[in-house]
Amino acid sequence: MGKALAENFAPAKAVFDEVNEALSQDLSKLMWDGPEDELTLTENAQPALMAVSLAAMRSLEEKGVTLEKAATYVAGHSLGEYSALAASGALSIADAARLLKTRGRAMQEAVPVGEGAMAALLGAELPQAKELAAAAAEGDVCEVANDNAPGQVVISGAKAAIDRAIKLAPEYGARRAVPLPVSAPFHCSLMGPAADAMREAIAGIEIKAPCVPLVANVLAEPISDPEEIRKRLVEQVTGSVRWRESMLFLQAKGIKAVYEVGAGRVLTGIARRFEGIDAKSVGTAEEVEAVAAELAG
């Protein structure tokens, strides 16, 4: 992940070096050589994904594509919000890496392994998912974590409650309820200790106004004020990722093209479900070259 970017673009290599230095850890070696079970630890995976996104963005910039010229808004899904903020100049890469290391560790430590769970509800819409979560809670935590796309909502909470929700899901319009292979119940109130840790960590970090507004996860609306960003990053730990509404906001603003800058294509697939929006992934050296040729002019 990201190795070809580092080999083909000097600014990408510089990003990985900067992240390694910020963390006092050879994260890029872990990304490229493993072991995989160590890389997939939340405290490593989060800064690693951010590093790839920023490596791709810096590679685009070397080719003449800047956010100031090419973008109207930035957005990022969950940890991707930190990538979006670093790409837009609100956070330094080093601070984003350190914050994500802290965030990953705090999220993992907030709930003992095995006591929390998450599940994707396929075919259910947000109102149905909220009703299901309330019915399955029975005194435990069971909440909507991600509203990703029409017919794709993720719930999070205590394992017993998520197990009940999976059984009840067909009664609430879900075609399928799929347990997710996660190490903790992210984006629900069980993450309260992690939110406290992030409030303390973010308090000492310089945040600048981004060069283009950030469509915030917890609001599905754009923000630019540094103190507002600080507040919403803390809320995001326990709050729901309102991605479907964020895409609807962009659609309503007449956005015709979105670019998923970094590893993976999941958000590209989601974006293509919204009429009038063309989506492309920018995570490989070839994709950087192709998108740069498209946008640099």
C-alpha positions, 0 to 999 in steps of 0.5 A, spaced: 500 500 500 503 506 497 509 503 495 509 504 488 507 512 489 513 512 494 517 509 488 515 514 483 514 520 486 519 524 491 513 528 494 510 521 496 516 518 499 517 525 503 510 523 506 512 516 508 518 519 511 515 524 515 510 520 518 515 515 520 519 520 523 513 523 527 511 516 530 518 514 531 516 508 527 518 505 521 510 505 519 512 504 511 516 498 512 510 495 516 506 497 510 510 494 505 513 488 508 508 486 514 507 483 518 500 484 516 497 482 523 501 488 526 499 493 520 492 491 521 492 494 529 487 500 529 493 504 532 497 502 525 492 502 520 489 509 521 496 513 520 498 508 515 491 510 511 492 517 512 499 516 509 497 513 503 492 519 502 497 524 503 502 521 498 497 521 493 495 528 494 502 530 494 504 526 488 498 530 484 500 537 487 507 535 484 503 534 477 500 541 478 493 539 481 492 543 487 486 543 492 485 550 491 485 550 484 481 543 483 476 542 489 470 546 492 470 541 498 474 536 501 471 530 506 473 524 509 470 518 512 471 517 519 479 517 520 479 520 512 477 526 515 484 527 518 487 526 511 482 531 508 484 536 513 491 534 512 491 535 505 487 542 505 492 545 510 488 545 516 493 539 520 500 538 519 502 531 516 506 530 522 500 532 527 495 528 523 499 522 524 500 522 531 493 524 532 491 518 528 496 513 532 492 516 539 485 515 536 487 508 534 490 506 541 484 510 544 479 507 540 481 500 541 482 501 549 475 504 550 472 497 550 475 490 551 476 486 545 470 481 544 465 486 548 463 490 542 461 489 535 458 492 529 454 490 523 452 492 516 444 493 515 444 492 507 437 494 504 435 498 510 434 506 510 436 510 516 429 511 520 429 503 519 436 502 522 434 507 528 428 503 530 432 496 529 437 499 534 432 502 539 429 495 539 435 491 540 438 495 545 434 492 551 438 496 556 445 496 552 448 500 547 446 499 540 446 505 535 447 507 528 455 508 526 455 510 519 449 512 514 453 510 508 449 510 502 441 509 500 440 502 503 447 501 507 447 503 514 452 500 520 450 499 527 455 499 533 454 497 540 455 492 545 456 485 542 449 482 545 445 488 542 448 487 535 447 480 535 440 481 537 439 486 532 442 481 526 436 477 528 431 482 528 434 485 522 429 482 517 423 485 521 426 492 520 427 492 512 434 489 512 435 484 506 441 482 510 445 484 516 452 482 516 457 482 522 463 486 521 470 484 522 472 490 527 476 490 533 472 495 537 465 498 536 466 505 533 462 511 532 457 509 538 457 512 545 461 506 548 467 510 545 466 515 550 473 514 553 476 515 546 473 521 545 476 524 552 483 522 550 482 525 543 479 532 546 486 532 550 490 530 544 487 535 539 487 541 545 494 542 544 494 541 536 495 547 531 489 547 526 488 552 521 483 554 516 483 549 510 484 552 503 477 549 502 471 547 506 471 540 510 464 537 509 464 534 516 462 527 518 457 529 524 454 535 520 454 533 513 455 540 512 461 544 510 466 548 516 472 552 516 473 555 523 479 551 526 475 551 533 469 548 530 473 543 526 477 541 533 470 540 536 467 536 531 473 531 531 472 530 538 464 529 537 466 524 531 469 519 535 462 517 538 458 520 533 455 517 527 458 518 520 453 522 516 456 520 509 450 519 505 447 526 507 454 529 505 454 526 498 447 529 498 449 535 500 455 535 494 449 533 489 445 539 491 451 544 491 452 541 483 458 537 484 459 533 478 466 529 480 469 527 486 476 523 487 477 518 492 485 520 494 488 514 497 487 507 498 481 503 496 475 504 492 469 503 497 467 511 497 468 511 489 463 506 489 458 509 494 459 516 490 457 513 483 450 511 486 448 518 487 445 521 480 450 526 476 456 525 480 462 521 477 467 518 481 474 516 480 479 513 485 486 516 485 491 511 489 496 508 484 501 511 480 497 510 474 491 513 477 495 519 479 498 520 472 491 519 469 487 524 474 493 529 473 493 529 466 485 530 466 485 536 472 492 540 471 490 544 465 
